[in-house]
């Protein structure tokens, strides 16, 4: 049997370091907002006849077609599909640029063109933050309510607080990763990122509840027929509960991770970073459910006997 609780400071230390690095990355690099939040234009083009070099496309947009703030992101790695980000491109600019690019690089197909104003972007950003906060609060209250009948030796609201901490941990690490990717690779945070984080939180809380539920069942068995008392050490009970659910948690997560890896390497380029957030969040969510939530529960419990 793996001694998770006995080595809890190692696991908590690793998570603490990852959390600190993520916070530092967000503070120093910041999150690069996409057009969903900042407003602007997303213009996706596909060149059918020739392979296009990114630098040549950037030079053409800036110097020939008067799009000085253009950011070009290759899509799919085939040298034919590109996503162009800019603060503003008028219909006249777009028409002139499209004709010019077709003359220079051959046949070009417009895959999508989105223009979002700054007011809409601010509204979406506020709603995304509200949604994130409400999800954290709602999940924590639900866990506290679900475990209301298990008051010995840990109050039900403590399960909710610990769940809140683990969910924050699971959301913060992908955010820190995106801060680094945004700084070095111009990867932007958009509504897809928010959706992916919410998906991660839903999966993570499911795993955490499975572990907590086994602890609850073992507490009931331990107290059954013993006049409300037990001689078993609380740390041992929690460690036993974690080991009883560990294989299930890892196997369930592994099936999802394998699917996400296949989608990341073989799926559409437009969903690449969306899948990456879920992939990283799933790995750390599984880790936190096993190695963070339960150890925190034992740290909070001062009475060693149950």
Helices and strands as residue ranges (DSSP letters): H 8-29, H 35-38, E 40-47, H 54-59, I 60-64, E 71-74, E 81-86, H 91-105, E 108-116, H 118-146, H 156-185, H 191-223, H 234-266, G 269-271, H 272-291, H 293-300
